[in-house]
Amino acid sequence: MSLRFNAIETISSDQGAPVVTPNLKITGIFNENVFTLQTARQYLSDEGYKSLLTSVRGGKKIDRNVANQIANGLRAWAESKGVTHYTHWFQPLTGTTAEKHDSFFTLKGDGTPIEEFDGAALIQQEPDASSFPSGGLRATFEARGYTAWDPSSPAFIIEIGHGKTLCIPTIFISYTGASLDYKAPLLKALESLNKSAVEVCNYFDKNVTKVTATLGWEQEYFVIDERLAHARPDIVQCGRTVFGASPAKGQQLEDHYFGSIPERVYAFMRDFEQEAYKLGIPLRTRHNEVAPSQFECAPIFEEVNIAVDHNTLLMDLMNRVARRHQLIVLLHEKPFAGINGSGKHNNWSMATDTGVNLLAPGKTPKTNLMFLTFFVNIIKAVHDNADILRASIASEPNDHRLGANEAPPAIISVFVGQYLAKVLSDIESRVNTKFDEQDEAILKLDLHRSIPELMLDNTDRNRTSPFAFTGNKFEFRAVGSSANCAISMTVLNTIMADTLRKFKQEVDALIEKGEKKEIAIMHVIQRYIVESKKVLFEGDGYSQDWHDEAARRGLPNVKTTPLALDAMVTEKAKHLFESNGVYTHVELEARHEIELEKYTKKVQIESRIMGDLAINHILPAAIRYQNELLANVNGLKAAGLGKEAYQSQLDILTAVSKHIQVIHQQVDQMVEARKKANAIENAREKAIAYDKDIKAVYFDEIRYHVDKLEHLVDDDLWTLPKYREMLFIR
């Protein structure tokens, strides 16, 4: 019996007891495994607690002597929870998390065993970094890399089976100080935004001393039975299906969206949510998504750095918990053709330490003007850096999703809604009119009357827009489901910091010339609206009309990752990131090469899987069926029956034979094309070759013929689980 039928039979007959998750009150377990400031207060001295508090809230460095006190308190707390090991938890450029576990156990000079954890071990570790991607920043034999504690993200305890490990969130840098992870640049971008945003906020409120970027991600994912998944080598190796005919029923009835959650999946959701609550991940929402077996979860907004850590941690957590339920979580952007893929919508805003959401309109002219200042600066930032923002969401799996009906196109545009679009238009129409101090109407802008209507959702979200204003935040919808949020958040916060810095310089220049502050601000805002209006779009992003219109406007529409990544190494990008202290030009070049290599390797793996499945699964099944048809035709001929008796069998035989021949030829040609691409040394040229000469030429063509065979070949002979089974058997 094939793995496919064995899996189906096992699922059908499996009467095993489900994993039971107790109904625990969320507030009773939330942060149970997190070393929060409240917990720190219990385990640290006054000096240690104040030092940690100052570091978390003010970004101040912790003295190494005090670090010993914090480390001792952290160990005492962890040991009270049954922890024996600790690790520096970091996010290297592999796209996953990394950890090296060390025990608290050590031996003194006289052989006495003790438990020990000092400040040096807390602050810094030296993992073997030789096998992590570096993009040429160092040679492979230069293994030295350092993880350094990030106090702004609290330590936590991860439970795997019966074991518990203390995880200390860290950045990861090379011996020369170059960033080798996603967290270090993000922290730099957030600090740059804080500085620029505070200076602009002080135009309106001198009490603002800190601006924090906030993030609320929405994580989409698929859940299928692990036994069916294990019978699909493409899912095991690539996280997606490279072949698979569409079932008769897919998502066309839209009956899965917000429908009743299947009991088995519901049990899994409750299980991973409770594990998430223990780790301080504030999940709030769960529901069925549009495609069958597709779901979504979303948390309450948090500071960007914490939110990124929590999303990265959650993706790992979901995968581990799913196994308890004999399920597999698919985070790939497009695991199944013909139905919606998955994204990770990044809802982003900014908040002051005085309690103001800078993207929430106020009720007075001054607060409205502050809102408008930040609102227009965001539009300007996206307009001026659309190519870099596009590069931040570029990946091989996301290429399968962008531009399809479930995701915005590769064209970066901004949706603001009809009310704010009119406000911007009213300001723009005064381009030849000088603002003056008596111009109360333009300073009030009637926002206090129109925006509350917007907040009541009288304006649609426009799901076809990659960057949409949704009331008091912007939603970056183009981020892929498997992506680390830090990549797009680093870019978004950097371009915003840069635009605000330039905005302040221009406003100050007008003030120095004698212009009143509010009028100077309005003059710059007006010019920004005029300069960036071509990035605004309120219509259907899926339509061909928009693609044509975007081309007329001169907006970039880069559909593939190898070309989209070019934007990260332009002179503009280098100046942007260096002037804001986020990346050096060397770090940018390294990341560019890493992402190109990652793209090439993923396409290469998928190409090899396609060849393996075609030769070892598809063609053998098709040839067996071909032989059965041939025997049937020959038998009917031998019986002396006329051609009309076996014409249908002959037609099917001809079709099967044709598909077999084409698949075999295409796979052989794909292998040869891969050999040519592998001979290319330049990373960019190799990635382009894999895209244009392999992926674009062979993937869809081979898939077409394989999927046709799936409809023709006897179901009993087909070894790979079909879409109807993976998506609907639970």
HELIX and SHEET records of a PDB file:
HELIX    1   1 LEU A    3  SER A   13  1                                  11    
HELIX    2   2 ILE A   26  ILE A   29  1                                   4    
HELIX    3   3 LEU A   37  TYR A   43  1                                   7    
HELIX    4   4 ASP A   46  GLY A   58  1                                  13    
HELIX    5   5 ARG A   64  SER A   80  1                                  17    
HELIX    6   6 GLY A  119  ILE A  123  1                                   5    
HELIX    7   7 LYS A  183  CYS A  201  1                                  19    
HELIX    8   8 GLU A  226  HIS A  230  1                                   5    
HELIX    9   9 PRO A  233  CYS A  238  1                                   6    
HELIX   10  10 GLU A  263  LYS A  278  1                                  16    
HELIX   11  11 VAL A  304  ARG A  324  1                                  21    
HELIX   12  12 PRO A  365  ASP A  384  1                                  20    
HELIX   13  13 ALA A  386  SER A  392  1                                   7    
HELIX   14  14 GLU A  396  ASP A  399  1                                   4    
HELIX   15  15 GLN A  418  GLU A  428  1                                  11    
HELIX   16  16 GLU A  440  LYS A  444  1                                   5    
HELIX   17  17 LEU A  447  MET A  455  1                                   9    
HELIX   18  18 CYS A  485  GLU A  512  1                                  28    
HELIX   19  19 LYS A  517  SER A  532  1                                  16    
HELIX   20  20 LYS A  533  VAL A  535  5                                   3    
HELIX   21  21 GLN A  544  ARG A  553  1                                  10    
HELIX   22  22 THR A  561  ALA A  564  1                                   4    
HELIX   23  23 LEU A  565  VAL A  569  5                                   5    
HELIX   24  24 GLU A  571  SER A  579  1                                   9    
HELIX   25  25 HIS A  585  LEU A  613  1                                  29    
HELIX   26  26 ALA A  614  ILE A  618  3                                   5    
HELIX   27  27 LEU A  619  ALA A  638  1                                  20    
HELIX   28  28 LYS A  643  ALA A  645  5                                   3    
HELIX   29  29 GLN A  647  ASN A  678  1                                  32    
HELIX   30  30 ALA A  683  ALA A  689  1                                   7    
HELIX   31  31 TYR A  690  PHE A  699  3                                  10    
HELIX   32  32 ASP A  700  LEU A  712  1                                  13    
HELIX   33  33 ASP A  715  LEU A  717  5                                   3    
HELIX   34  34 TYR A  723  PHE A  728  1                                   6    
SHEET    1   A 5 HIS A 101  SER A 103  0                                        
SHEET    2   A 5 HIS A  85  TRP A  89 -1                                        
SHEET    3   A 5 GLY A 163  SER A 174  1                                        
SHEET    4   A 5 GLY A 145  TRP A 149 -1                                        
SHEET    5   A 5 GLN A 124  GLN A 125 -1                                        
SHEET    1   B 4 HIS A 101  SER A 103  0                                        
SHEET    2   B 4 HIS A  85  TRP A  89 -1                                        
SHEET    3   B 4 GLY A 163  SER A 174  1                                        
SHEET    4   B 4 PHE A 156  ILE A 160 -1                                        
SHEET    1   C 2 PHE A 105  LEU A 107  0                                        
SHEET    2   C 2 PRO A 113  GLU A 115 -1                                        
SHEET    1   D 4 LEU A 283  ASN A 288  0                                        
SHEET    2   D 4 GLN A 294  PRO A 299 -1                                        
SHEET    3   D 4 VAL A 211  ASP A 225 -1                                        
SHEET    4   D 4 GLU A 302  GLU A 303 -1                                        
SHEET    1   E 4 LEU A 283  ASN A 288  0                                        
SHEET    2   E 4 GLN A 294  PRO A 299 -1                                        
SHEET    3   E 4 VAL A 211  ASP A 225 -1                                        
SHEET    4   E 4 LEU A 327  LEU A 330 -1                                        
SHEET    1   F 7 LEU A 283  ASN A 288  0                                        
SHEET    2   F 7 GLN A 294  PRO A 299 -1                                        
SHEET    3   F 7 VAL A 211  ASP A 225 -1                                        
SHEET    4   F 7 LYS A 344  THR A 352 -1                                        
SHEET    5   F 7 PHE A 474  PHE A 476 -1                                        
SHEET    6   F 7 PHE A 467  PHE A 469 -1                                        
SHEET    7   F 7 VAL A 414  PHE A 415  1                                        
END                                                                             
